[in-house]
Amino acid sequence: MEFTKRANKISLSIDDLEYNYKLGLPIEIFCIKKMKTVAFGRIEAFSKHGVIVNQTIYSNKDYLFFGLTKNKIKFHLQ
């Protein structure tokens, strides 16, 4: 069995972060400076400035957030 890394990810908007938070879905936090994933987990709190995951604050200036978007969820439900 061969695993391939998914390269086409979509960064989450504030609305998507809120949706993931309400559903309790995990998100991936990607550091722009280090160019690697630094955290993965459920959103504990969020604002327009960033999120808290695993008791750590991540600013949206230094990090990208990946997860399920509303559009993807609607697509799967059809």
PDB file with SEQRES, HELIX, SHEET and CRYST1 records, atoms N, CA, C and O in Angstrom:
SEQRES   1 A   78  MET GLU PHE THR LYS ARG ALA ASN LYS ILE SER LEU SER          
SEQRES   2 A   78  ILE ASP ASP LEU GLU TYR ASN TYR LYS LEU GLY LEU PRO          
SEQRES   3 A   78  ILE GLU ILE PHE CYS ILE LYS LYS MET LYS THR VAL ALA          
SEQRES   4 A   78  PHE GLY ARG ILE GLU ALA PHE SER LYS HIS GLY VAL ILE          
SEQRES   5 A   78  VAL ASN GLN THR ILE TYR SER ASN LYS ASP TYR LEU PHE          
SEQRES   6 A   78  PHE GLY LEU THR LYS ASN LYS ILE LYS PHE HIS LEU GLN          
HELIX    1 AA1 ILE A   14  LEU A   23  1                                  10    
HELIX    2 AA2 LYS A   70  LEU A   77  1                                   8    
SHEET    1 AA1 5 THR A  56  SER A  59  0                                        
SHEET    2 AA1 5 GLY A  50  VAL A  53 -1                                        
SHEET    3 AA1 5 LYS A  36  SER A  47 -1                                        
SHEET    4 AA1 5 PRO A  26  CYS A  31 -1                                        
SHEET    5 AA1 5 TYR A  63  PHE A  66 -1                                        
CRYST1    1.000    1.000    1.000  90.00  90.00  90.00 P 1           1          
ATOM      1  N   MET A   1       0.843  -1.166   0.000  1.00  0.00           N  
ATOM      2  CA  MET A   1       0.000   0.000   0.000  1.00  0.00           C  
ATOM      3  C   MET A   1       0.898   1.242   0.000  1.00  0.00           C  
ATOM      4  O   MET A   1       1.837   1.338   0.790  1.00  0.00           O  
ATOM      5  N   GLU A   2       0.602   2.174  -0.881  1.00  0.00           N  
ATOM      6  CA  GLU A   2       1.406   3.385  -1.002  1.00  0.00           C  
ATOM      7  C   GLU A   2       0.600   4.588  -0.534  1.00  0.00           C  
ATOM      8  O   GLU A   2      -0.560   4.755  -0.910  1.00  0.00           O  
ATOM      9  N   PHE A   3       1.222   5.423   0.288  1.00  0.00           N  
ATOM     10  CA  PHE A   3       0.580   6.633   0.764  1.00  0.00           C  
ATOM     11  C   PHE A   3       1.161   7.828   0.030  1.00  0.00           C  
ATOM     12  O   PHE A   3       2.374   7.922  -0.158  1.00  0.00           O  
ATOM     13  N   THR A   4       0.307   8.725  -0.378  1.00  0.00           N  
ATOM     14  CA  THR A   4       0.767   9.946  -1.028  1.00  0.00           C  
ATOM     15  C   THR A   4       0.284  11.142  -0.231  1.00  0.00           C  
ATOM     16  O   THR A   4      -0.829  11.140   0.295  1.00  0.00           O  
ATOM     17  N   LYS A   5       1.128  12.169  -0.142  1.00  0.00           N  
ATOM     18  CA  LYS A   5       0.781  13.364   0.604  1.00  0.00           C  
ATOM     19  C   LYS A   5      -0.120  14.254  -0.249  1.00  0.00           C  
ATOM     20  O   LYS A   5       0.157  14.487  -1.426  1.00  0.00           O  
ATOM     21  N   ARG A   6      -1.183  14.741   0.348  1.00  0.00           N  
ATOM     22  CA  ARG A   6      -2.111  15.619  -0.351  1.00  0.00           C  
ATOM     23  C   ARG A   6      -1.515  17.017  -0.455  1.00  0.00           C  
ATOM     24  O   ARG A   6      -1.203  17.631   0.566  1.00  0.00           O  
ATOM     25  N   ALA A   7      -1.356  17.520  -1.654  1.00  0.00           N  
ATOM     26  CA  ALA A   7      -0.720  18.816  -1.847  1.00  0.00           C  
ATOM     27  C   ALA A   7      -1.717  19.942  -2.071  1.00  0.00           C  
ATOM     28  O   ALA A   7      -1.359  21.112  -1.931  1.00  0.00           O  
ATOM     29  N   ASN A   8      -2.937  19.625  -2.410  1.00  0.00           N  
ATOM     30  CA  ASN A   8      -3.919  20.668  -2.726  1.00  0.00           C  
ATOM     31  C   ASN A   8      -4.856  20.917  -1.545  1.00  0.00           C  
ATOM     32  O   ASN A   8      -5.986  20.430  -1.523  1.00  0.00           O  
ATOM     33  N   LYS A   9      -4.376  21.679  -0.572  1.00  0.00           N  
ATOM     34  CA  LYS A   9      -5.172  22.002   0.607  1.00  0.00           C  
ATOM     35  C   LYS A   9      -5.702  23.416   0.481  1.00  0.00           C  
ATOM     36  O   LYS A   9      -5.104  24.254  -0.195  1.00  0.00           O  
ATOM     37  N   ILE A  10      -6.813  23.678   1.125  1.00  0.00           N  
ATOM     38  CA  ILE A  10      -7.422  24.996   1.107  1.00  0.00           C  
ATOM     39  C   ILE A  10      -7.372  25.578   2.517  1.00  0.00           C  
ATOM     40  O   ILE A  10      -7.804  24.942   3.478  1.00  0.00           O  
ATOM     41  N   SER A  11      -6.846  26.778   2.626  1.00  0.00           N  
ATOM     42  CA  SER A  11      -6.778  27.461   3.909  1.00  0.00           C  
ATOM     43  C   SER A  11      -8.191  27.802   4.379  1.00  0.00           C  
ATOM     44  O   SER A  11      -9.046  28.172   3.574  1.00  0.00           O  
ATOM     45  N   LEU A  12      -8.429  27.676   5.678  1.00  0.00           N  
ATOM     46  CA  LEU A  12      -9.760  27.914   6.235  1.00  0.00           C  
ATOM     47  C   LEU A  12     -10.038  29.399   6.454  1.00  0.00           C  
ATOM     48  O   LEU A  12      -9.154  30.156   6.856  1.00  0.00           O  
ATOM     49  N   SER A  13     -11.268  29.798   6.185  1.00  0.00           N  
ATOM     50  CA  SER A  13     -11.722  31.157   6.470  1.00  0.00           C  
ATOM     51  C   SER A  13     -12.244  31.204   7.910  1.00  0.00           C  
ATOM     52  O   SER A  13     -12.317  30.177   8.585  1.00  0.00           O  
ATOM     53  N   ILE A  14     -12.600  32.394   8.367  1.00  0.00           N  
ATOM     54  CA  ILE A  14     -13.170  32.540   9.716  1.00  0.00           C  
ATOM     55  C   ILE A  14     -14.464  31.737   9.836  1.00  0.00           C  
ATOM     56  O   ILE A  14     -14.705  31.099  10.861  1.00  0.00           O  
ATOM     57  N   ASP A  15     -15.292  31.766   8.800  1.00  0.00           N  
ATOM     58  CA  ASP A  15     -16.540  30.989   8.817  1.00  0.00           C  
ATOM     59  C   ASP A  15     -16.257  29.494   8.906  1.00  0.00           C  
ATOM     60  O   ASP A  15     -16.955  28.771   9.617  1.00  0.00           O  
ATOM     61  N   ASP A  16     -15.232  29.025   8.184  1.00  0.00           N  
ATOM     62  CA  ASP A  16     -14.868  27.608   8.229  1.00  0.00           C  
ATOM     63  C   ASP A  16     -14.323  27.225   9.603  1.00  0.00           C  
ATOM     64  O   ASP A  16     -14.612  26.139  10.106  1.00  0.00           O  
ATOM     65  N   LEU A  17     -13.533  28.115  10.214  1.00  0.00           N  
ATOM     66  CA  LEU A  17     -13.030  27.853  11.567  1.00  0.00           C  
ATOM     67  C   LEU A  17     -14.184  27.732  12.558  1.00  0.00           C  
ATOM     68  O   LEU A  17     -14.186  26.854  13.420  1.00  0.00           O  
ATOM     69  N   GLU A  18     -15.159  28.620  12.426  1.00  0.00           N  
ATOM     70  CA  GLU A  18     -16.332  28.572  13.309  1.00  0.00           C  
ATOM     71  C   GLU A  18     -17.095  27.261  13.115  1.00  0.00           C  
ATOM     72  O   GLU A  18     -17.538  26.646  14.085  1.00  0.00           O  
ATOM     73  N   TYR A  19     -17.245  26.842  11.866  1.00  0.00           N  
ATOM     74  CA  TYR A  19     -17.956  25.595  11.557  1.00  0.00           C  
ATOM     75  C   TYR A  19     -17.228  24.385  12.133  1.00  0.00           C  
ATOM     76  O   TYR A  19     -17.858  23.505  12.721  1.00  0.00           O  
ATOM     77  N   ASN A  20     -15.900  24.334  11.969  1.00  0.00           N  
ATOM     78  CA  ASN A  20     -15.106  23.244  12.535  1.00  0.00           C  
ATOM     79  C   ASN A  20     -15.176  23.244  14.059  1.00  0.00           C  
ATOM     80  O   ASN A  20     -15.234  22.183  14.681  1.00  0.00           O  
ATOM     81  N   TYR A  21     -15.170  24.432  14.660  1.00  0.00           N  
ATOM     82  CA  TYR A  21     -15.271  24.563  16.108  1.00  0.00           C  
ATOM     83  C   TYR A  21     -16.606  24.022  16.616  1.00  0.00           C  
ATOM     84  O   TYR A  21     -16.646  23.267  17.587  1.00  0.00           O  
ATOM     85  N   LYS A  22     -17.699  24.409  15.957  1.00  0.00           N  
ATOM     86  CA  LYS A  22     -19.032  23.959  16.372  1.00  0.00           C  
ATOM     87  C   LYS A  22     -19.194  22.451  16.257  1.00  0.00           C  
ATOM     88  O   LYS A  22     -19.834  21.823  17.101  1.00  0.00           O  
ATOM     89  N   LEU A  23     -18.606  21.863  15.198  1.00  0.00           N  
ATOM     90  CA  LEU A  23     -18.717  20.412  15.004  1.00  0.00           C  
ATOM     91  C   LEU A  23     -17.676  19.613  15.786  1.00  0.00           C  
ATOM     92  O   LEU A  23     -17.777  18.390  15.886  1.00  0.00           O  
ATOM     93  N   GLY A  24     -16.682  20.300  16.337  1.00  0.00           N  
ATOM     94  CA  GLY A  24     -15.620  19.614  17.072  1.00  0.00           C  
ATOM     95  C   GLY A  24     -14.631  18.898  16.174  1.00  0.00           C  
ATOM     96  O   GLY A  24     -14.005  17.921  16.586  1.00  0.00           O  
ATOM     97  N   LEU A  25     -14.488  19.378  14.946  1.00  0.00           N  
ATOM     98  CA  LEU A  25     -13.574  18.749  13.994  1.00  0.00           C  
ATOM     99  C   LEU A  25     -12.148  19.250  14.201  1.00  0.00           C  
ATOM    100  O   LEU A  25     -11.955  20.415  14.548  1.00  0.00           O  
ATOM    101  N   PRO A  26     -11.166  18.412  14.000  1.00  0.00           N  
ATOM    102  CA  PRO A  26      -9.772  18.851  14.156  1.00  0.00           C  
ATOM    103  C   PRO A  26      -9.312  19.661  12.942  1.00  0.00           C  
ATOM    104  O   PRO A  26      -9.836  19.514  11.838  1.00  0.00           O  
ATOM    105  N   ILE A  27      -8.318  20.520  13.180  1.00  0.00           N  
ATOM    106  CA  ILE A  27      -7.693  21.272  12.097  1.00  0.00           C  
ATOM    107  C   ILE A  27      -6.182  21.063  12.154  1.00  0.00           C  
ATOM    108  O   ILE A  27      -5.635  20.644  13.174  1.00  0.00           O  
ATOM    109  N   GLU A  28      -5.537  21.357  11.063  1.00  0.00           N  
ATOM    110  CA  GLU A  28      -4.081  21.273  10.970  1.00  0.00           C  
ATOM    111  C   GLU A  28      -3.530  22.685  11.000  1.00  0.00           C  
ATOM    112  O   GLU A  28      -4.040  23.564  10.307  1.00  0.00           O  
ATOM    113  N   ILE A  29      -2.480  22.917  11.804  1.00  0.00           N  
ATOM    114  CA  ILE A  29      -1.834  24.214  11.876  1.00  0.00           C  
ATOM    115  C   ILE A  29      -0.478  24.083  11.194  1.00  0.00           C  
ATOM    116  O   ILE A  29       0.358  23.274  11.596  1.00  0.00           O  
ATOM    117  N   PHE A  30      -0.273  24.899  10.145  1.00  0.00           N  
ATOM    118  CA  PHE A  30       0.938  24.846   9.333  1.00  0.00           C  
ATOM    119  C   PHE A  30       1.726  26.138   9.534  1.00  0.00           C  
ATOM    120  O   PHE A  30       1.198  27.230   9.326  1.00  0.00           O  
ATOM    121  N   CYS A  31       3.001  26.011   9.943  1.00  0.00           N  
ATOM    122  CA  CYS A  31       3.858  27.170  10.169  1.00  0.00           C  
ATOM    123  C   CYS A  31       4.448  27.629   8.838  1.00  0.00           C  
ATOM    124  O   CYS A  31       5.082  26.847   8.129  1.00  0.00           O  
ATOM    125  N   ILE A  32       4.237  28.891   8.506  1.00  0.00           N  
ATOM    126  CA  ILE A  32       4.733  29.441   7.249  1.00  0.00           C  
ATOM    127  C   ILE A  32       6.256  29.564   7.272  1.00  0.00           C  
ATOM    128  O   ILE A  32       6.911  29.337   6.254  1.00  0.00           O  
ATOM    129  N   LYS A  33       6.816  29.918   8.416  1.00  0.00           N  
ATOM    130  CA  LYS A  33       8.270  30.108   8.516  1.00  0.00           C  
ATOM    131  C   LYS A  33       9.031  28.782   8.461  1.00  0.00           C  
ATOM    132  O   LYS A  33      10.042  28.675   7.766  1.00  0.00           O  
ATOM    133  N   LYS A  34       8.551  27.780   9.186  1.00  0.00           N  
ATOM    134  CA  LYS A  34       9.214  26.471   9.230  1.00  0.00           C  
ATOM    135  C   LYS A  34       8.824  25.576   8.065  1.00  0.00           C  
ATOM    136  O   LYS A  34       9.489  24.579   7.784  1.00  0.00           O  
ATOM    137  N   MET A  35       7.727  25.946   7.382  1.00  0.00           N  
ATOM    138  CA  MET A  35       7.203  25.173   6.256  1.00  0.00           C  
ATOM    139  C   MET A  35       6.880  23.729   6.641  1.00  0.00           C  
ATOM    140  O   MET A  35       7.203  22.788   5.917  1.00  0.00           O  
ATOM    141  N   LYS A  36       6.226  23.578   7.817  1.00  0.00           N  
ATOM    142  CA  LYS A  36       5.799  22.246   8.252  1.00  0.00           C  
ATOM    143  C   LYS A  36       4.616  22.357   9.205  1.00  0.00           C  
ATOM    144  O   LYS A  36       4.357  23.416   9.776  1.00  0.00           O  
ATOM    145  N   THR A  37       3.911  21.255   9.364  1.00  0.00           N  
ATOM    146  CA  THR A  37       2.786  21.188  10.290  1.00  0.00           C  
ATOM    147  C   THR A  37       3.322  21.179  11.715  1.00  0.00           C  
ATOM    148  O   THR A  37       4.209  20.394  12.048  1.00  0.00           O  
ATOM    149  N   VAL A  38       2.776  22.062  12.557  1.00  0.00           N  
ATOM    150  CA  VAL A  38       3.238  22.154  13.938  1.00  0.00           C  
ATOM    151  C   VAL A  38       2.215  21.655  14.954  1.00  0.00           C  
ATOM    152  O   VAL A  38       2.561  21.383  16.104  1.00  0.00           O  
ATOM    153  N   ALA A  39       0.951  21.533  14.530  1.00  0.00           N  
ATOM    154  CA  ALA A  39      -0.075  21.052  15.456  1.00  0.00           C  
ATOM    155  C   ALA A  39      -1.270  20.504  14.684  1.00  0.00           C  
ATOM    156  O   ALA A  39      -1.497  20.829  13.518  1.00  0.00           O  
ATOM    157  N   PHE A  40      -2.025  19.656  15.387  1.00  0.00           N  
ATOM    158  CA  PHE A  40      -3.244  19.079  14.838  1.00  0.00           C  
ATOM    159  C   PHE A  40      -4.170  18.805  16.002  1.00  0.00           C  
ATOM    160  O   PHE A  40      -3.773  18.153  16.969  1.00  0.00           O  
ATOM    161  N   GLY A  41      -5.392  19.288  15.926  1.00  0.00           N  
ATOM    162  CA  GLY A  41      -6.329  19.020  17.010  1.00  0.00           C  
ATOM    163  C   GLY A  41      -7.582  19.864  16.903  1.00  0.00           C  
ATOM    164  O   GLY A  41      -7.759  20.635  15.961  1.00  0.00           O  
ATOM    165  N   ARG A  42      -8.443  19.700  17.891  1.00  0.00           N  
ATOM    166  CA  ARG A  42      -9.698  20.457  17.947  1.00  0.00           C  
ATOM    167  C   ARG A  42      -9.434  21.897  18.362  1.00  0.00           C  
ATOM    168  O   ARG A  42      -8.500  22.189  19.109  1.00  0.00           O  
ATOM    169  N   ILE A  43     -10.273  22.779  17.863  1.00  0.00           N  
ATOM    170  CA  ILE A  43     -10.177  24.194  18.210  1.00  0.00           C  
ATOM    171  C   ILE A  43     -10.778  24.393  19.595  1.00  0.00           C  
ATOM    172  O   ILE A  43     -11.933  24.042  19.834  1.00  0.00           O  
ATOM    173  N   GLU A  44      -9.985  24.960  20.508  1.00  0.00           N  
ATOM    174  CA  GLU A  44     -10.477  25.251  21.850  1.00  0.00           C  
ATOM    175  C   GLU A  44     -11.135  26.627  21.904  1.00  0.00           C  
ATOM    176  O   GLU A  44     -12.107  26.825  22.633  1.00  0.00           O  
ATOM    177  N   ALA A  45     -10.607  27.574  21.134  1.00  0.00           N  
ATOM    178  CA  ALA A  45     -11.173  28.919  21.021  1.00  0.00           C  
ATOM    179  C   ALA A  45     -10.622  29.535  19.740  1.00  0.00           C  
ATOM    180  O   ALA A  45      -9.568  29.134  19.246  1.00  0.00           O  
ATOM    181  N   PHE A  46     -11.358  30.524  19.203  1.00  0.00           N  
ATOM    182  CA  PHE A  46     -10.873  31.187  17.997  1.00  0.00           C  
ATOM    183  C   PHE A  46     -11.390  32.616  17.944  1.00  0.00           C  
ATOM    184  O   PHE A  46     -12.379  32.965  18.590  1.00  0.00           O  
ATOM    185  N   SER A  47     -10.703  33.428  17.166  1.00  0.00           N  
ATOM    186  CA  SER A  47     -11.136  34.800  16.884  1.00  0.00           C  
ATOM    187  C   SER A  47     -10.640  35.145  15.493  1.00  0.00           C  
ATOM    188  O   SER A  47     -10.065  34.300  14.807  1.00  0.00           O  
ATOM    189  N   LYS A  48     -10.858  36.387  15.073  1.00  0.00           N  
ATOM    190  CA  LYS A  48     -10.396  36.780  13.745  1.00  0.00           C  
ATOM    191  C   LYS A  48      -8.872  36.903  13.685  1.00  0.00           C  
ATOM    192  O   LYS A  48      -8.308  37.063  12.603  1.00  0.00           O  
ATOM    193  N   HIS A  49      -8.204  36.831  14.837  1.00  0.00           N  
ATOM    194  CA  HIS A  49      -6.747  36.949  14.898  1.00  0.00           C  
ATOM    195  C   HIS A  49      -6.030  35.605  14.939  1.00  0.00           C  
ATOM    196  O   HIS A  49      -4.832  35.550  14.658  1.00  0.00           O  
ATOM    197  N   GLY A  50      -6.725  34.520  15.281  1.00  0.00           N  
ATOM    198  CA  GLY A  50      -6.082  33.214  15.358  1.00  0.00           C  
ATOM    199  C   GLY A  50      -6.919  32.207  16.129  1.00  0.00           C  
ATOM    200  O   GLY A  50      -8.099  32.429  16.401  1.00  0.00           O  
ATOM    201  N   VAL A  51      -6.277  31.089  16.476  1.00  0.00           N  
ATOM    202  CA  VAL A  51      -6.974  30.016  17.186  1.00  0.00           C  
ATOM    203  C   VAL A  51      -6.131  29.496  18.350  1.00  0.00           C  
ATOM    204  O   VAL A  51      -4.927  29.741  18.434  1.00  0.00           O  
ATOM    205  N   ILE A  52      -6.802  28.773  19.239  1.00  0.00           N  
ATOM    206  CA  ILE A  52      -6.109  28.047  20.309  1.00  0.00           C  
ATOM    207  C   ILE A  52      -6.377  26.563  20.075  1.00  0.00           C  
ATOM    208  O   ILE A  52      -7.525  26.121  20.046  1.00  0.00           O  
ATOM    209  N   VAL A  53      -5.297  25.807  19.909  1.00  0.00           N  
ATOM    210  CA  VAL A  53      -5.358  24.356  19.732  1.00  0.00           C  
ATOM    211  C   VAL A  53      -4.309  23.746  20.651  1.00  0.00           C  
ATOM    212  O   VAL A  53      -3.169  24.207  20.689  1.00  0.00           O  
ATOM    213  N   ASN A  54      -4.689  22.721  21.381  1.00  0.00           N  
ATOM    214  CA  ASN A  54      -3.780  22.040  22.315  1.00  0.00           C  
ATOM    215  C   ASN A  54      -3.128  23.029  23.283  1.00  0.00           C  
ATOM    216  O   ASN A  54      -1.931  22.939  23.557  1.00  0.00           O  
ATOM    217  N   GLN A  55      -3.916  23.962  23.794  1.00  0.00           N  
ATOM    218  CA  GLN A  55      -3.516  24.960  24.784  1.00  0.00           C  
ATOM    219  C   GLN A  55      -2.392  25.875  24.293  1.00  0.00           C  
ATOM    220  O   GLN A  55      -1.617  26.391  25.099  1.00  0.00           O  
ATOM    221  N   THR A  56      -2.300  26.077  22.980  1.00  0.00           N  
ATOM    222  CA  THR A  56      -1.312  26.962  22.382  1.00  0.00           C  
ATOM    223  C   THR A  56      -2.021  27.927  21.433  1.00  0.00           C  
ATOM    224  O   THR A  56      -2.921  27.528  20.694  1.00  0.00           O  
ATOM    225  N   ILE A  57      -1.616  29.186  21.455  1.00  0.00           N  
ATOM    226  CA  ILE A  57      -2.214  30.199  20.593  1.00  0.00           C  
ATOM    227  C   ILE A  57      -1.455  30.251  19.276  1.00  0.00           C  
ATOM    228  O   ILE A  57      -0.225  30.305  19.258  1.00  0.00           O  
ATOM    229  N   TYR A  58      -2.203  30.234  18.168  1.00  0.00           N  
ATOM    230  CA  TYR A  58      -1.618  30.308  16.836  1.00  0.00           C  
ATOM    231  C   TYR A  58      -2.236  31.501  16.107  1.00  0.00           C  
ATOM    232  O   TYR A  58      -3.446  31.543  15.887  1.00  0.00           O  
ATOM    233  N   SER A  59      -1.396  32.468  15.737  1.00  0.00           N  
ATOM    234  CA  SER A  59      -1.841  33.672  15.035  1.00  0.00           C  
ATOM    235  C   SER A  59      -2.025  33.387  13.554  1.00  0.00           C  
ATOM    236  O   SER A  59      -1.265  32.615  12.969  1.00  0.00           O  
ATOM    237  N   ASN A  60      -3.024  34.001  12.950  1.00  0.00           N  
ATOM    238  CA  ASN A  60      -3.229  33.775  11.528  1.00  0.00           C  
ATOM    239  C   ASN A  60      -2.238  34.557  10.668  1.00  0.00           C  
ATOM    240  O   ASN A  60      -2.255  34.426   9.444  1.00  0.00           O  
ATOM    241  N   LYS A  61      -1.381  35.360  11.281  1.00  0.00           N  
ATOM    242  CA  LYS A  61      -0.310  36.037  10.550  1.00  0.00           C  
ATOM    243  C   LYS A  61       0.860  35.093  10.291  1.00  0.00           C  
ATOM    244  O   LYS A  61       1.528  35.204   9.262  1.00  0.00           O  
ATOM    245  N   ASP A  62       1.114  34.166  11.214  1.00  0.00           N  
ATOM    246  CA  ASP A  62       2.272  33.280  11.115  1.00  0.00           C  
ATOM    247  C   ASP A  62       1.927  31.844  10.732  1.00  0.00           C  
ATOM    248  O   ASP A  62       2.817  31.053  10.419  1.00  0.00           O  
ATOM    249  N   TYR A  63       0.641  31.509  10.755  1.00  0.00           N  
ATOM    250  CA  TYR A  63       0.226  30.123  10.519  1.00  0.00           C  
ATOM    251  C   TYR A  63      -0.929  30.060   9.531  1.00  0.00           C  
ATOM    252  O   TYR A  63      -1.707  31.005   9.399  1.00  0.00           O  
ATOM    253  N   LEU A  64      -1.026  28.929   8.841  1.00  0.00           N  
ATOM    254  CA  LEU A  64      -2.175  28.627   7.995  1.00  0.00           C  
ATOM    255  C   LEU A  64      -2.968  27.523   8.663  1.00  0.00           C  
ATOM    256  O   LEU A  64      -2.391  26.638   9.294  1.00  0.00           O  
ATOM    257  N   PHE A  65      -4.277  27.565   8.532  1.00  0.00           N  
ATOM    258  CA  PHE A  65      -5.145  26.563   9.142  1.00  0.00           C  
ATOM    259  C   PHE A  65      -5.829  25.773   8.038  1.00  0.00           C  
ATOM    260  O   PHE A  65      -6.443  26.343   7.136  1.00  0.00           O  
ATOM    261  N   PHE A  66      -5.713  24.449   8.124  1.00  0.00           N  
ATOM    262  CA  PHE A  66      -6.327  23.564   7.144  1.00  0.00           C  
ATOM    263  C   PHE A  66      -7.318  22.644   7.838  1.00  0.00           C  
ATOM    264  O   PHE A  66      -7.096  22.224   8.974  1.00  0.00           O  
ATOM    265  N   GLY A  67      -8.392  22.338   7.165  1.00  0.00           N  
ATOM    266  CA  GLY A  67      -9.406  21.449   7.700  1.00  0.00           C  
ATOM    267  C   GLY A  67     -10.536  21.317   6.708  1.00  0.00           C  
ATOM    268  O   GLY A  67     -10.370  21.587   5.518  1.00  0.00           O  
ATOM    269  N   LEU A  68     -11.668  20.906   7.194  1.00  0.00           N  
ATOM    270  CA  LEU A  68     -12.831  20.727   6.343  1.00  0.00           C  
ATOM    271  C   LEU A  68     -13.547  22.056   6.156  1.00  0.00           C  
ATOM    272  O   LEU A  68     -13.816  22.762   7.128  1.00  0.00           O  
ATOM    273  N   THR A  69     -13.854  22.397   4.912  1.00  0.00           N  
ATOM    274  CA  THR A  69     -14.576  23.632   4.635  1.00  0.00           C  
ATOM    275  C   THR A  69     -16.069  23.331   4.515  1.00  0.00           C  
ATOM    276  O   THR A  69     -16.463  22.183   4.306  1.00  0.00           O  
ATOM    277  N   LYS A  70     -16.887  24.361   4.648  1.00  0.00           N  
ATOM    278  CA  LYS A  70     -18.335  24.191   4.511  1.00  0.00           C  
ATOM    279  C   LYS A  70     -18.680  23.614   3.143  1.00  0.00           C  
ATOM    280  O   LYS A  70     -19.566  22.766   3.035  1.00  0.00           O  
ATOM    281  N   ASN A  71     -17.991  24.063   2.103  1.00  0.00           N  
ATOM    282  CA  ASN A  71     -18.265  23.593   0.748  1.00  0.00           C  
ATOM    283  C   ASN A  71     -18.004  22.097   0.606  1.00  0.00           C  
ATOM    284  O   ASN A  71     -18.774  21.398  -0.053  1.00  0.00           O  
ATOM    285  N   LYS A  72     -16.936  21.598   1.213  1.00  0.00           N  
ATOM    286  CA  LYS A  72     -16.632  20.173   1.147  1.00  0.00           C  
ATOM    287  C   LYS A  72     -17.684  19.344   1.872  1.00  0.00           C  
ATOM    288  O   LYS A  72     -18.071  18.271   1.411  1.00  0.00           O  
ATOM    289  N   ILE A  73     -18.137  19.851   3.004  1.00  0.00           N  
ATOM    290  CA  ILE A  73     -19.158  19.128   3.780  1.00  0.00           C  
ATOM    291  C   ILE A  73     -20.453  19.078   2.995  1.00  0.00           C  
ATOM    292  O   ILE A  73     -21.093  18.028   2.929  1.00  0.00           O  
ATOM    293  N   LYS A  74     -20.856  20.205   2.393  1.00  0.00           N  
ATOM    294  CA  LYS A  74     -22.087  20.213   1.596  1.00  0.00           C  
ATOM    295  C   LYS A  74     -21.975  19.283   0.399  1.00  0.00           C  
ATOM    296  O   LYS A  74     -22.952  18.630   0.033  1.00  0.00           O  
ATOM    297  N   PHE A  75     -20.804  19.212  -0.217  1.00  0.00           N  
ATOM    298  CA  PHE A  75     -20.585  18.345  -1.356  1.00  0.00           C  
ATOM    299  C   PHE A  75     -20.767  16.878  -0.967  1.00  0.00           C  
ATOM    300  O   PHE A  75     -21.364  16.108  -1.720  1.00  0.00           O  
ATOM    301  N   HIS A  76     -20.256  16.484   0.204  1.00  0.00           N  
ATOM    302  CA  HIS A  76     -20.366  15.095   0.667  1.00  0.00           C  
ATOM    303  C   HIS A  76     -21.777  14.720   1.074  1.00  0.00           C  
ATOM    304  O   HIS A  76     -22.145  13.546   1.026  1.00  0.00           O  
ATOM    305  N   LEU A  77     -22.581  15.709   1.480  1.00  0.00           N  
ATOM    306  CA  LEU A  77     -23.934  15.422   1.921  1.00  0.00           C  
ATOM    307  C   LEU A  77     -24.914  15.260   0.768  1.00  0.00           C  
ATOM    308  O   LEU A  77     -26.006  14.727   0.963  1.00  0.00           O  
ATOM    309  N   GLN A  78     -24.548  15.709  -0.429  1.00  0.00           N  
ATOM    310  CA  GLN A  78     -25.456  15.627  -1.571  1.00  0.00           C  
ATOM    311  C   GLN A  78     -25.509  14.235  -2.145  1.00  0.00           C  
ATOM    312  O   GLN A  78     -26.228  13.994  -3.114  1.00  0.00           O  
TER     313      GLN A  78                                                      
END                                                                             
